[in-house]
Amino acid sequence: MPPTPDDPSLAPAFKALLDQRYSCRGYLADPVPREMIDAILQLAQRTGSWCNSQPWQVIVTSAAATERLRQAFDSAEAAADAAFDIAPPSEYRGVYLERRRECGFQLYESVGIARGDREASERQARENFRFFGAPHLALVTTEAVLGTYGAVDCGAYVNNFVLAARSFGVASIAQAAVASRAKFLRRWFDIPDDRQVVCGISFGYEDASHPANRFRTTRAALEQVCRWVD
């Protein structure tokens, strides 16, 4: 019998997933079994979308394919014509800048990078282009003509993918940095011109001993993000 609005039986499970999910930045080399990845994809496929258009298409790499891409992606060739298909934020300011800095400072502190150490921070930033050592990448693309709402739908898909992964004990991180090399990815995967690269999701089994996995970001209080009207 399905739960009623007064039956909170599903809420603890959902809260547990949200609490346990985090952006993993250090992975074991062990690949995730194909049947488990298929199960994650099946759950994510239940994502709601504008007019049920389901604009997302996903390219998933095996461990071997990820390693080939990792070697090519972390190269001068891949960085030479770096560009997004979908424009990134023009700037961060106010509370958004504060939150971004807080996250960055937490990451740098966890891996022992002193403030102002540009060489070390650039080295850490390059881990984005190595997929943080993850054995798999899911590259999410959208139909270009669907515009902003197609990208919004893909964002919902990404969220459900990472929660579905967590439900199977699989760690992940959604990466806009991957989309900054859309031109290279378009060539590498032969992505047609009518599709836009939204982001990548690196995923696999977390390395619990990796220092970058020891911090958790905070969340704003409800009164900062919600305004009630009676």
Backbone as ProteinMPNN parsed JSONL, in Angstrom:
{"seq_chain_A": "MPPTPDDPSLAPAFKALLDQRYSCRGYLADPVPREMIDAILQLAQRTGSWCNSQPWQVIVTSAAATERLRQAFDSAEAAADAAFDIAPPSEYRGVYLERRRECGFQLYESVGIARGDREASERQARENFRFFGAPHLALVTTEAVLGTYGAVDCGAYVNNFVLAARSFGVASIAQAAVASRAKFLRRWFDIPDDRQVVCGISFGYEDASHPANRFRTTRAALEQVCRWVD", "coords_chain_A": {"N_chain_A": [[0.85, -1.19, 0.0], [0.692, 2.166, -0.927], [2.414, 4.963, 0.652], [0.681, 7.483, 2.535], [0.128, 11.105, 2.578], [0.355, 11.592, 5.302], [1.967, 9.645, 6.223], [5.143, 9.053, 7.178], [7.011, 7.168, 6.309], [8.873, 6.91, 4.196], [10.472, 9.108, 4.409], [12.724, 8.993, 6.295], [14.532, 7.303, 4.922], [15.025, 8.766, 2.608], [16.167, 11.067, 3.729], [18.471, 9.911, 4.815], [19.872, 9.207, 2.48], [20.356, 11.782, 1.396], [21.921, 12.852, 3.446], [24.141, 11.187, 3.402], [25.213, 11.45, 0.88], [27.853, 13.052, -0.807], [30.296, 15.192, -2.357], [32.592, 13.353, -3.777], [36.09, 13.183, -3.783], [38.175, 11.432, -4.157], [39.031, 8.234, -5.143], [38.796, 4.618, -5.13], [40.417, 2.228, -7.25], [38.843, 0.158, -8.092], [36.423, -1.087, -10.315], [32.902, -0.378, -10.805], [30.376, -2.821, -10.843], [28.823, -3.69, -13.971], [26.072, -4.327, -13.961], [25.206, -3.002, -11.693], [25.664, -0.34, -12.338], [23.84, -0.134, -14.432], [21.497, -0.409, -12.936], [21.564, 1.94, -11.418], [21.302, 3.818, -13.469], [18.753, 3.136, -14.349], [17.17, 3.928, -12.168], [17.711, 6.691, -12.121], [16.537, 7.366, -14.48], [13.904, 7.774, -13.918], [13.526, 10.413, -13.462], [11.722, 13.463, -13.382], [10.631, 15.648, -16.055], [10.352, 18.534, -18.245], [7.34, 18.475, -19.916], [7.73, 15.779, -20.078], [9.969, 15.386, -21.659], [12.527, 14.363, -21.327], [15.374, 15.144, -21.828], [18.011, 14.406, -21.435], [20.936, 12.652, -22.425], [23.282, 10.12, -21.873], [26.662, 9.339, -21.666], [28.533, 6.681, -20.666], [31.509, 5.583, -19.243], [33.594, 2.705, -19.202], [35.984, 1.266, -16.876], [38.419, 0.953, -18.256], [38.006, 2.581, -20.505], [37.672, 5.013, -19.226], [40.225, 5.435, -18.221], [41.724, 5.768, -20.572], [40.546, 8.109, -21.505], [41.165, 9.789, -19.366], [43.953, 10.06, -19.56], [44.122, 11.437, -21.979], [42.56, 13.657, -21.488], [43.697, 15.15, -19.463], [45.663, 17.002, -20.582], [47.642, 19.183, -22.682], [46.545, 19.45, -25.196], [43.796, 18.946, -24.831], [43.145, 21.101, -23.248], [43.594, 23.225, -24.867], [41.596, 24.418, -26.501], [39.622, 25.141, -24.691], [36.273, 25.458, -23.711], [32.898, 26.16, -22.745], [29.769, 24.61, -23.564], [27.402, 25.494, -22.489], [26.938, 28.525, -20.972], [28.955, 29.376, -18.178], [28.599, 30.57, -14.706], [28.666, 34.125, -14.644], [29.774, 35.572, -12.609], [30.524, 35.17, -9.098], [28.976, 36.451, -6.251], [28.348, 38.212, -3.16], [26.477, 36.253, -0.877], [26.74, 33.927, -2.342], [29.332, 33.905, -3.266], [30.588, 33.752, -0.798], [29.811, 31.195, 0.069], [30.993, 29.628, -1.899], [33.704, 30.165, -1.448], [33.957, 29.169, 1.143], [33.608, 26.411, 0.714], [35.828, 25.923, -0.944], [37.962, 26.617, 0.772], [37.623, 24.688, 2.751], [38.19, 22.362, 1.308], [40.892, 22.816, 0.528], [42.109, 23.0, 3.038], [41.674, 20.413, 3.97], [43.365, 18.872, 2.394], [45.777, 19.915, 2.964], [46.661, 22.353, 1.829], [48.016, 25.476, 1.915], [46.688, 28.766, 2.35], [47.045, 30.921, -0.372], [48.976, 29.436, -1.634], [49.531, 29.017, -4.656], [50.571, 27.215, -6.531], [50.107, 24.683, -5.394], [47.325, 24.77, -5.186], [46.569, 24.929, -7.86], [47.482, 22.466, -8.695], [45.757, 20.799, -7.29], [43.374, 21.596, -8.49], [43.702, 20.527, -11.023], [43.051, 17.918, -10.59], [40.4, 17.705, -11.137], [40.382, 17.25, -13.871], [41.383, 14.797, -14.02], [39.44, 13.303, -13.113], [39.432, 12.818, -10.448], [40.55, 10.37, -9.989], [38.549, 8.504, -10.357], [36.944, 5.467, -11.467], [34.973, 5.571, -13.384], [33.086, 7.606, -15.677], [30.227, 9.553, -16.185], [28.915, 11.236, -18.761], [26.873, 13.91, -19.275], [24.551, 15.082, -21.574], [22.495, 17.507, -23.318], [19.628, 18.238, -25.399], [20.149, 20.763, -27.646], [18.252, 22.643, -28.681], [16.282, 22.716, -26.783], [17.001, 24.443, -24.878], [17.243, 26.487, -21.909], [15.492, 25.122, -20.167], [15.819, 22.464, -20.873], [18.407, 22.047, -19.935], [17.934, 22.497, -17.225], [16.266, 20.296, -16.656], [18.158, 18.289, -17.046], [19.814, 18.855, -14.915], [18.215, 18.031, -12.799], [18.221, 15.333, -13.39], [20.932, 14.708, -12.97], [21.103, 15.103, -10.189], [19.396, 13.05, -9.279], [20.789, 10.872, -10.265], [23.185, 10.867, -8.731], [22.148, 10.476, -6.185], [20.886, 8.005, -6.52], [23.158, 6.47, -7.052], [24.44, 6.66, -4.563], [22.645, 5.204, -3.037], [23.328, 2.659, -3.688], [25.754, 2.426, -2.537], [27.726, 3.697, -3.94], [30.01, 6.216, -4.667], [30.208, 9.675, -5.799], [30.755, 12.59, -7.916], [29.52, 15.536, -9.23], [30.624, 17.359, -12.023], [31.261, 20.422, -13.238], [33.58, 21.335, -14.306], [34.416, 19.436, -16.138], [32.746, 19.937, -18.282], [33.873, 22.235, -19.237], [35.603, 21.599, -21.21], [34.262, 21.027, -23.533], [34.486, 21.028, -26.355], [36.632, 19.309, -26.888], [35.61, 16.928, -25.796], [33.448, 16.573, -27.469], [34.687, 15.878, -29.863], [36.05, 13.569, -29.027], [34.074, 11.746, -28.231], [32.423, 11.804, -30.38], [30.111, 13.48, -30.429], [27.075, 14.781, -31.533], [26.394, 17.972, -33.161], [23.988, 19.079, -32.391], [23.648, 18.684, -29.738], [24.393, 19.589, -26.336], [27.042, 19.714, -23.98], [26.466, 19.17, -20.647], [27.472, 18.469, -18.027], [29.906, 16.461, -16.284], [29.819, 13.36, -14.475], [31.764, 11.968, -12.201], [32.348, 8.758, -10.905], [32.413, 5.987, -8.558], [33.903, 3.717, -6.192], [34.41, 5.092, -3.026], [37.497, 6.303, -1.693], [38.051, 6.028, 1.447], [40.155, 6.803, 2.984], [41.265, 8.982, 1.806], [42.244, 12.315, 2.163], [40.707, 14.427, 1.09], [38.144, 13.574, 1.241], [37.154, 13.979, 3.731], [35.762, 16.171, 4.67], [32.675, 18.025, 4.962], [30.285, 19.968, 3.276], [28.35, 22.857, 4.278], [24.845, 23.761, 4.765], [22.5, 26.288, 3.924], [20.307, 27.965, 6.241], [16.734, 27.502, 6.428], [15.298, 29.933, 6.508], [16.909, 31.573, 5.059], [16.586, 30.903, 2.445], [13.955, 30.529, 1.831], [10.799, 32.035, 1.491], [7.817, 32.592, 3.02], [4.425, 33.04, 2.096], [1.344, 33.972, 3.27]], "CA_chain_A": [[0.0, 0.0, 0.0], [1.566, 3.346, -0.985], [2.291, 5.837, 1.813], [-0.163, 8.663, 2.423], [0.856, 12.305, 3.0], [0.584, 11.572, 6.747], [2.842, 8.512, 6.527], [6.516, 9.505, 6.904], [7.886, 6.004, 6.272], [9.936, 7.061, 3.209], [11.292, 10.279, 4.706], [14.044, 8.678, 6.87], [15.413, 6.744, 3.892], [15.435, 9.868, 1.739], [17.094, 11.893, 4.504], [19.743, 9.193, 4.917], [20.559, 9.36, 1.201], [20.835, 13.156, 1.288], [22.98, 13.06, 4.428], [25.324, 10.393, 3.071], [25.802, 11.885, -0.383], [28.772, 14.19, -0.792], [31.125, 15.24, -3.561], [33.775, 12.527, -3.502], [37.264, 13.63, -4.533], [39.228, 10.427, -4.068], [38.372, 6.959, -5.43], [39.526, 3.383, -5.333], [40.474, 1.871, -8.676], [37.901, -0.928, -8.371], [35.266, -0.683, -11.121], [31.552, -0.72, -10.355], [29.822, -3.828, -11.766], [27.946, -3.151, -15.012], [24.667, -4.451, -13.592], [24.91, -1.973, -10.702], [25.567, 0.923, -13.08], [22.551, -0.172, -15.125], [20.452, -0.171, -11.941], [21.625, 3.372, -11.115], [20.734, 4.513, -14.626], [17.312, 2.889, -14.375], [16.557, 4.783, -11.166], [17.822, 8.088, -12.559], [15.645, 7.559, -15.623], [12.592, 8.156, -13.409], [13.541, 11.863, -13.263], [10.705, 14.235, -14.074], [11.15, 16.632, -17.0], [9.381, 19.399, -18.915], [6.537, 17.73, -20.898], [8.318, 14.431, -20.149], [10.868, 15.378, -22.818], [13.703, 13.544, -21.002], [16.379, 15.607, -22.771], [19.347, 13.898, -21.151], [21.574, 11.447, -22.933], [24.426, 9.899, -21.001], [27.747, 8.473, -22.121], [29.167, 6.106, -19.475], [32.769, 4.929, -19.6], [34.128, 1.61, -18.396], [37.243, 1.638, -16.228], [39.464, 1.069, -19.28], [37.722, 3.769, -21.312], [37.942, 6.177, -18.379], [41.673, 5.641, -18.14], [42.156, 6.343, -21.846], [40.091, 9.498, -21.526], [41.917, 10.525, -18.349], [45.276, 10.388, -20.108], [43.964, 12.433, -23.038], [41.865, 14.829, -20.974], [44.653, 15.927, -18.666], [46.727, 17.281, -21.541], [47.611, 20.518, -23.283], [45.636, 19.412, -26.348], [42.422, 19.063, -24.354], [42.955, 22.426, -22.664], [43.934, 24.261, -25.849], [40.408, 25.124, -26.977], [38.637, 24.991, -23.624], [35.075, 26.296, -23.815], [31.65, 25.537, -22.34], [28.603, 24.712, -24.441], [26.445, 26.279, -21.718], [27.732, 29.543, -20.293], [29.085, 29.241, -16.726], [28.267, 31.816, -14.009], [29.507, 35.27, -15.004], [30.517, 35.893, -11.393], [29.94, 34.823, -7.816], [29.052, 37.604, -5.377], [27.537, 38.125, -1.963], [26.457, 34.993, -0.151], [27.165, 32.854, -3.241], [30.796, 33.926, -3.206], [30.966, 33.271, 0.536], [29.652, 29.736, 0.107], [32.007, 29.049, -2.779], [34.979, 30.254, -0.753], [33.939, 28.246, 2.278], [33.849, 25.074, 0.179], [37.214, 25.852, -1.397], [38.863, 26.625, 1.927], [37.514, 23.382, 3.396], [38.925, 21.403, 0.49], [42.33, 23.065, 0.626], [42.553, 22.65, 4.385], [41.662, 18.961, 4.128], [44.508, 18.273, 1.693], [47.0, 20.555, 3.434], [47.099, 23.448, 0.969], [47.979, 26.754, 2.629], [46.117, 29.866, 1.58], [48.055, 31.649, -1.125], [49.869, 28.511, -2.327], [48.906, 28.871, -5.967], [51.05, 26.005, -7.204], [49.391, 23.534, -4.833], [45.899, 24.873, -5.517], [46.436, 24.578, -9.275], [47.664, 21.019, -8.78], [44.5, 20.199, -6.843], [42.357, 21.883, -9.504], [43.901, 19.601, -12.143], [42.414, 16.64, -10.275], [39.123, 17.702, -11.852], [40.583, 16.737, -15.221], [41.742, 13.379, -13.856], [38.222, 12.714, -12.55], [39.763, 12.472, -9.062], [40.911, 8.962, -9.942], [37.369, 7.634, -10.443], [37.012, 4.494, -12.565], [33.896, 5.77, -14.357], [32.557, 8.94, -15.938], [28.959, 9.68, -16.905], [28.877, 12.541, -19.404], [25.465, 14.241, -19.496], [24.315, 16.073, -22.621], [21.103, 17.887, -23.521], [19.248, 18.69, -26.735], [20.431, 22.196, -27.641], [17.082, 23.479, -28.962], [15.42, 22.767, -25.606], [17.417, 25.628, -24.135], [17.465, 26.504, -20.468], [14.718, 24.106, -19.459], [16.466, 21.176, -21.102], [19.527, 21.977, -19.005], [17.346, 22.342, -15.889], [15.866, 18.891, -16.543], [19.382, 17.493, -16.891], [20.272, 19.056, -13.545], [17.418, 17.126, -11.966], [18.727, 13.986, -13.672], [22.225, 14.573, -12.287], [20.832, 14.938, -8.766], [18.862, 11.715, -9.047], [21.856, 9.905, -10.529], [24.126, 10.773, -7.606], [21.429, 9.871, -5.061], [20.736, 6.588, -6.839], [24.473, 5.863, -6.846], [24.675, 6.564, -3.117], [21.796, 4.137, -2.509], [24.042, 1.409, -3.945], [27.071, 2.508, -1.929], [28.656, 4.23, -4.938], [30.277, 7.645, -4.477], [30.196, 10.42, -7.061], [30.866, 14.043, -7.879], [29.119, 16.212, -10.462], [31.74, 18.226, -12.371], [31.142, 21.412, -14.303], [34.905, 21.479, -14.917], [34.478, 18.542, -17.303], [32.052, 20.613, -19.388], [34.691, 23.332, -19.758], [36.337, 21.071, -22.351], [33.206, 20.439, -24.361], [34.939, 20.803, -27.733], [37.438, 18.091, -26.904], [34.711, 15.803, -25.552], [32.632, 16.39, -28.67], [35.511, 15.119, -30.805], [36.43, 12.27, -28.457], [32.909, 10.852, -28.191], [31.627, 12.01, -31.598], [28.817, 14.02, -29.998], [26.549, 15.627, -32.613], [26.342, 19.412, -32.902], [22.706, 19.496, -31.833], [23.63, 18.397, -28.311], [25.302, 20.382, -25.516], [27.587, 19.047, -22.797], [26.0, 19.811, -19.419], [28.485, 18.242, -17.0], [30.318, 15.078, -16.097], [29.684, 12.794, -13.128], [32.748, 10.933, -11.913], [31.79, 7.902, -9.861], [33.102, 4.745, -8.228], [33.92, 3.473, -4.745], [35.213, 6.125, -2.382], [38.687, 5.995, -0.896], [37.745, 6.66, 2.729], [41.385, 7.317, 3.598], [41.717, 10.179, 1.101], [41.913, 13.483, 2.998], [39.694, 15.292, 0.472], [36.816, 13.03, 1.522], [36.907, 14.08, 5.174], [34.979, 17.347, 5.051], [31.335, 18.122, 4.399], [29.842, 21.351, 3.124], [27.193, 23.237, 5.081], [23.663, 24.181, 4.023], [21.874, 27.494, 4.46], [19.076, 27.789, 7.014], [15.546, 27.681, 5.599], [14.896, 31.336, 6.415], [17.761, 32.249, 4.079], [16.277, 30.479, 1.081], [12.514, 30.343, 1.659], [9.93, 33.116, 1.971], [6.423, 32.151, 3.07], [3.356, 34.025, 1.886], [0.061, 33.429, 3.745]], "C_chain_A": [[0.885, 1.239, 0.0], [1.373, 4.24, 0.237], [1.376, 7.008, 1.516], [0.641, 9.883, 2.823], [1.163, 12.338, 4.488], [1.534, 10.462, 7.168], [4.273, 8.872, 6.158], [7.5, 8.373, 6.653], [9.038, 6.138, 5.281], [10.902, 8.195, 3.557], [12.644, 9.929, 5.322], [15.028, 8.123, 5.844], [15.928, 7.847, 2.978], [16.425, 10.78, 2.451], [18.456, 11.228, 4.611], [20.548, 9.316, 3.636], [21.159, 10.762, 1.063], [22.003, 13.409, 2.239], [24.271, 12.348, 4.039], [25.979, 10.818, 1.767], [26.723, 13.083, -0.166], [29.59, 14.133, -2.069], [32.455, 14.552, -3.27], [34.931, 12.953, -4.402], [38.466, 12.7, -4.363], [38.599, 9.046, -4.164], [39.344, 5.789, -5.411], [39.48, 3.039, -6.821], [39.428, 0.836, -9.058], [36.71, -0.444, -9.191], [33.956, -1.094, -10.466], [30.982, -1.742, -11.338], [28.813, -3.209, -12.736], [26.481, -3.222, -14.609], [24.272, -3.412, -12.54], [24.798, -0.604, -11.369], [24.243, 0.984, -13.828], [21.406, 0.117, -14.159], [20.402, 1.299, -11.544], [20.972, 4.168, -12.234], [19.214, 4.327, -14.695], [16.586, 3.762, -13.356], [16.579, 6.249, -11.609], [16.863, 8.389, -13.701], [14.229, 7.944, -15.199], [12.495, 9.666, -13.172], [12.411, 12.529, -14.045], [11.334, 15.272, -14.993], [10.006, 17.391, -17.657], [8.672, 18.619, -20.022], [7.049, 16.301, -21.103], [9.28, 14.292, -21.327], [12.12, 14.538, -22.595], [14.899, 13.902, -21.9], [17.772, 15.028, -22.571], [19.7, 12.688, -22.008], [22.892, 11.335, -22.201], [25.407, 8.949, -21.658], [28.472, 7.989, -20.872], [30.404, 5.33, -19.91], [33.097, 3.788, -18.641], [35.433, 2.074, -17.758], [38.357, 1.838, -17.258], [39.255, 2.319, -20.125], [37.97, 5.049, -20.515], [39.43, 6.468, -18.329], [42.219, 6.218, -19.44], [41.771, 7.815, -21.921], [40.874, 10.342, -20.531], [43.279, 10.964, -18.881], [45.173, 11.487, -21.163], [43.413, 13.746, -22.501], [42.791, 15.741, -20.19], [45.872, 16.224, -19.528], [46.571, 18.691, -22.094], [46.647, 20.551, -24.459], [44.191, 19.624, -25.905], [42.127, 20.462, -23.824], [43.081, 23.547, -23.687], [42.724, 25.061, -26.305], [39.271, 24.997, -25.967], [37.485, 25.974, -23.79], [33.874, 25.482, -23.359], [30.638, 25.604, -23.493], [27.545, 25.6, -23.804], [27.238, 27.252, -20.854], [27.776, 29.315, -18.78], [28.666, 30.539, -16.037], [29.216, 32.945, -14.413], [30.324, 35.749, -13.813], [29.786, 35.314, -10.188], [30.069, 36.057, -6.928], [28.139, 37.396, -4.173], [27.633, 36.766, -1.3], [26.932, 33.826, -1.018], [28.693, 32.765, -3.288], [31.277, 33.391, -1.862], [30.885, 31.749, 0.611], [30.705, 29.041, -0.755], [33.377, 29.049, -2.1], [35.053, 29.287, 0.416], [34.25, 26.828, 1.816], [35.306, 24.912, -0.245], [38.201, 25.8, -0.249], [38.819, 25.292, 2.661], [38.309, 22.329, 2.628], [40.425, 21.587, 0.659], [42.868, 22.694, 1.998], [42.637, 21.138, 4.548], [42.874, 18.302, 3.491], [45.813, 18.998, 2.0], [47.55, 21.647, 2.54], [46.941, 24.762, 1.728], [47.375, 27.828, 1.74], [47.243, 30.656, 0.915], [49.029, 30.756, -1.865], [49.247, 28.187, -3.685], [49.325, 27.587, -6.682], [50.291, 24.776, -6.717], [47.914, 23.574, -5.192], [45.654, 24.537, -6.984], [46.598, 23.067, -9.477], [46.384, 20.295, -8.347], [43.406, 20.413, -7.885], [42.478, 20.924, -10.689], [43.303, 18.23, -11.869], [41.024, 16.543, -10.909], [39.253, 17.027, -13.21], [41.169, 15.33, -15.22], [40.564, 12.613, -13.256], [38.453, 12.197, -11.133], [40.088, 10.991, -8.903], [39.744, 8.003, -10.046], [37.488, 6.663, -11.611], [35.947, 4.701, -13.641], [33.54, 7.249, -14.494], [31.216, 8.794, -16.649], [28.912, 11.093, -17.456], [27.434, 12.831, -19.815], [25.357, 15.332, -20.549], [22.823, 16.34, -22.747], [20.874, 18.286, -24.971], [19.332, 20.215, -26.775], [19.177, 23.05, -27.801], [16.115, 23.559, -27.785], [15.85, 23.853, -24.626], [17.576, 25.42, -22.646], [16.736, 25.369, -19.766], [15.225, 22.697, -19.723], [17.632, 20.979, -20.145], [19.036, 21.806, -17.575], [16.924, 20.889, -15.663], [17.08, 17.984, -16.343], [19.968, 17.66, -15.491], [19.517, 18.163, -12.573], [17.891, 15.682, -12.153], [20.041, 13.735, -12.933], [22.012, 14.331, -10.795], [20.313, 13.54, -8.462], [19.902, 10.633, -9.311], [22.752, 9.75, -9.306], [23.444, 10.198, -6.367], [21.221, 8.375, -5.295], [22.057, 5.851, -6.624], [24.735, 5.644, -5.364], [23.856, 5.431, -2.514], [22.411, 2.764, -2.727], [25.446, 1.413, -3.342], [28.142, 3.014, -2.876], [28.793, 5.737, -4.738], [30.353, 8.343, -5.827], [30.499, 11.885, -6.82], [30.438, 14.586, -9.241], [30.159, 17.285, -10.763], [31.427, 19.144, -13.546], [32.474, 21.582, -15.023], [35.044, 20.598, -16.157], [33.845, 19.213, -18.513], [32.854, 21.767, -19.959], [35.534, 22.888, -20.953], [35.39, 20.375, -23.32], [33.672, 20.138, -25.779], [35.753, 19.522, -27.846], [36.541, 16.872, -26.737], [33.84, 15.518, -26.768], [33.402, 15.569, -29.712], [35.747, 13.696, -30.302], [35.279, 11.265, -28.552], [32.016, 10.98, -29.427], [30.205, 12.442, -31.235], [28.302, 14.955, -31.085], [26.393, 17.082, -32.192], [25.041, 19.869, -32.269], [22.561, 19.154, -30.354], [24.683, 19.238, -27.596], [25.773, 19.561, -24.327], [27.161, 19.834, -21.561], [27.045, 19.688, -18.318], [28.919, 16.788, -17.058], [29.993, 14.656, -14.675], [30.744, 11.708, -12.998], [32.198, 10.07, -10.787], [32.565, 6.593, -9.722], [33.02, 4.53, -6.723], [34.885, 4.448, -4.084], [36.424, 5.547, -1.678], [38.518, 6.737, 0.422], [38.976, 7.256, 3.39], [41.875, 8.601, 2.929], [41.305, 11.421, 1.886], [40.835, 14.382, 2.416], [38.279, 14.808, 0.744], [36.41, 13.191, 2.984], [36.131, 15.32, 5.592], [33.62, 17.288, 4.372], [30.925, 19.587, 4.336], [28.587, 21.596, 3.969], [26.007, 23.566, 4.164], [23.031, 25.386, 4.714], [20.622, 27.13, 5.245], [17.883, 28.1, 6.123], [15.159, 29.142, 5.439], [15.757, 32.133, 5.448], [17.349, 31.948, 2.639], [14.773, 30.389, 0.798], [11.744, 31.516, 2.252], [8.485, 32.648, 1.884], [5.476, 33.312, 2.819], [2.039, 33.384, 2.306], [-1.108, 34.224, 3.172]], "O_chain_A": [[1.759, 1.354, 0.859], [0.281, 4.275, 0.804], [1.302, 7.474, 0.379], [1.739, 9.734, 3.359], [2.101, 13.011, 4.916], [1.87, 10.349, 8.347], [4.6, 8.986, 4.976], [8.708, 8.58, 6.767], [10.091, 5.539, 5.497], [12.025, 8.232, 3.054], [13.648, 10.514, 4.916], [16.218, 8.434, 5.89], [17.104, 7.871, 2.616], [17.408, 11.219, 1.855], [19.484, 11.897, 4.511], [21.763, 9.508, 3.681], [22.315, 10.918, 0.667], [22.96, 14.097, 1.884], [25.365, 12.843, 4.31], [27.168, 10.577, 1.564], [26.392, 14.008, 0.575], [29.571, 13.128, -2.78], [33.326, 15.108, -2.601], [34.779, 13.069, -5.618], [39.618, 13.131, -4.42], [37.727, 8.709, -3.362], [40.542, 5.946, -5.643], [38.607, 3.508, -7.552], [39.153, 0.655, -10.245], [36.049, 0.518, -8.8], [33.91, -2.037, -9.676], [31.093, -1.551, -12.549], [28.049, -2.317, -12.367], [25.72, -2.293, -14.878], [23.117, -2.987, -12.502], [23.937, 0.198, -11.006], [23.594, 2.03, -13.861], [20.452, 0.808, -14.516], [19.318, 1.85, -11.352], [20.186, 5.082, -11.982], [18.485, 5.25, -15.057], [15.507, 4.282, -13.642], [15.58, 6.956, -11.482], [16.426, 9.527, -13.872], [13.438, 8.393, -16.028], [11.455, 10.142, -12.717], [12.17, 12.209, -15.209], [12.45, 15.728, -14.741], [8.854, 16.958, -17.633], [9.317, 18.153, -20.961], [6.836, 15.694, -22.152], [9.395, 13.221, -21.921], [12.716, 14.05, -23.555], [15.382, 13.053, -22.65], [18.624, 15.148, -23.452], [18.865, 11.823, -22.273], [23.549, 12.342, -21.938], [25.028, 7.885, -22.146], [28.974, 8.803, -20.097], [30.346, 4.519, -20.834], [32.9, 3.897, -17.43], [35.927, 3.158, -18.068], [39.145, 2.777, -17.149], [40.209, 3.034, -20.429], [38.424, 6.051, -21.068], [39.843, 7.626, -18.389], [43.098, 7.08, -19.405], [42.563, 8.658, -22.344], [41.211, 11.489, -20.823], [43.701, 12.102, -18.675], [46.033, 12.365, -21.235], [43.756, 14.819, -22.996], [42.673, 16.965, -20.255], [46.975, 15.757, -19.243], [45.51, 19.306, -21.986], [45.997, 21.569, -24.698], [43.45, 20.387, -26.525], [41.003, 20.951, -23.933], [42.717, 24.689, -23.409], [42.825, 26.276, -26.479], [38.117, 24.776, -26.332], [37.697, 27.171, -23.984], [33.826, 24.268, -23.556], [30.655, 26.54, -24.292], [26.871, 26.366, -24.492], [28.111, 26.839, -20.09], [26.735, 29.083, -18.165], [28.4, 31.526, -16.723], [30.426, 32.741, -14.512], [31.428, 36.267, -13.976], [28.594, 35.009, -10.249], [31.143, 36.652, -6.851], [27.274, 36.519, -4.172], [28.716, 36.196, -1.172], [27.465, 32.846, -0.499], [29.26, 31.674, -3.343], [32.264, 32.658, -1.8], [31.78, 31.096, 1.149], [31.237, 27.996, -0.381], [34.115, 28.066, -2.165], [36.088, 28.662, 0.651], [35.049, 26.125, 2.435], [35.941, 23.901, 0.053], [39.164, 25.034, -0.284], [39.845, 24.811, 3.141], [39.01, 21.509, 3.221], [41.147, 20.622, 0.907], [43.96, 22.137, 2.11], [43.559, 20.632, 5.188], [43.36, 17.286, 3.986], [46.837, 18.73, 1.373], [48.762, 21.856, 2.488], [45.833, 25.111, 2.135], [47.533, 27.797, 0.519], [48.242, 31.008, 1.541], [49.835, 31.251, -2.652], [48.526, 27.199, -3.831], [48.514, 26.953, -7.358], [49.88, 23.932, -7.513], [47.312, 22.537, -5.471], [44.64, 23.924, -7.317], [45.934, 22.469, -10.324], [45.981, 19.306, -8.96], [42.601, 19.516, -8.135], [41.471, 20.55, -11.29], [43.069, 17.458, -12.799], [40.532, 15.449, -11.184], [38.347, 16.319, -13.648], [41.42, 14.746, -16.275], [40.676, 11.431, -12.934], [37.779, 11.276, -10.672], [39.925, 10.423, -7.823], [39.92, 6.802, -9.845], [38.075, 7.002, -12.639], [36.011, 4.075, -14.699], [33.677, 8.031, -13.553], [31.082, 8.014, -17.591], [28.873, 12.053, -16.687], [26.845, 12.092, -20.603], [25.992, 16.381, -20.435], [21.994, 15.524, -22.345], [21.816, 18.63, -25.685], [18.645, 20.887, -26.005], [19.043, 24.075, -27.132], [15.212, 24.396, -27.793], [15.144, 24.144, -23.66], [17.978, 24.355, -22.177], [17.291, 24.726, -18.875], [15.071, 21.82, -18.873], [17.829, 19.889, -19.608], [19.634, 21.066, -16.795], [17.192, 20.318, -14.606], [17.032, 17.03, -15.567], [20.548, 16.724, -14.941], [20.099, 17.608, -11.642], [17.953, 14.909, -11.197], [20.234, 12.673, -12.341], [22.656, 13.465, -10.203], [20.744, 12.914, -7.494], [19.896, 9.593, -8.653], [23.047, 8.631, -8.888], [24.087, 9.505, -5.577], [21.365, 7.573, -4.372], [22.078, 4.747, -6.081], [25.195, 4.577, -4.956], [24.311, 4.766, -1.583], [22.061, 1.809, -2.034], [26.238, 0.508, -3.604], [29.331, 2.791, -2.649], [27.792, 6.447, -4.65], [30.535, 7.703, -6.863], [30.501, 12.361, -5.685], [30.936, 14.146, -10.277], [30.543, 18.042, -9.871], [31.339, 18.705, -14.693], [32.507, 21.929, -16.204], [35.716, 20.976, -17.116], [34.337, 19.081, -19.634], [32.554, 22.239, -21.055], [36.119, 23.728, -21.637], [35.675, 19.299, -23.847], [33.301, 19.112, -26.349], [35.583, 18.747, -28.787], [36.695, 15.887, -27.458], [33.53, 14.364, -27.062], [32.842, 14.682, -30.356], [35.654, 12.736, -31.067], [35.475, 10.101, -28.901], [30.971, 10.334, -29.507], [29.228, 11.841, -31.681], [29.034, 15.845, -31.518], [26.274, 17.383, -31.004], [24.994, 20.942, -31.668], [21.484, 19.312, -29.779], [25.727, 19.561, -28.163], [25.001, 18.805, -23.737], [27.459, 21.022, -21.443], [27.459, 20.692, -17.739], [28.351, 15.988, -17.802], [29.902, 15.492, -13.776], [30.633, 10.649, -13.615], [31.643, 10.591, -9.82], [33.267, 6.158, -10.635], [32.157, 5.103, -6.058], [36.024, 4.61, -4.521], [36.379, 4.443, -1.136], [38.805, 7.93, 0.51], [38.859, 8.119, 4.26], [42.799, 9.243, 3.428], [40.135, 11.564, 2.24], [40.116, 15.04, 3.168], [37.317, 15.539, 0.509], [35.425, 12.597, 3.422], [35.869, 15.496, 6.782], [33.431, 16.609, 3.363], [31.2, 20.352, 5.26], [27.865, 20.664, 4.322], [26.155, 23.637, 2.944], [23.032, 25.483, 5.941], [19.962, 26.13, 4.963], [18.001, 28.872, 5.172], [14.738, 29.556, 4.359], [15.39, 33.241, 5.057], [17.732, 32.672, 1.72], [14.368, 30.195, -0.348], [12.008, 31.937, 3.378], [7.988, 32.345, 0.799], [5.708, 34.429, 3.28], [1.654, 32.353, 1.752], [-2.264, 33.915, 3.459]]}, "name": "protein", "num_of_chains": 1, "seq": "MPPTPDDPSLAPAFKALLDQRYSCRGYLADPVPREMIDAILQLAQRTGSWCNSQPWQVIVTSAAATERLRQAFDSAEAAADAAFDIAPPSEYRGVYLERRRECGFQLYESVGIARGDREASERQARENFRFFGAPHLALVTTEAVLGTYGAVDCGAYVNNFVLAARSFGVASIAQAAVASRAKFLRRWFDIPDDRQVVCGISFGYEDASHPANRFRTTRAALEQVCRWVD"}
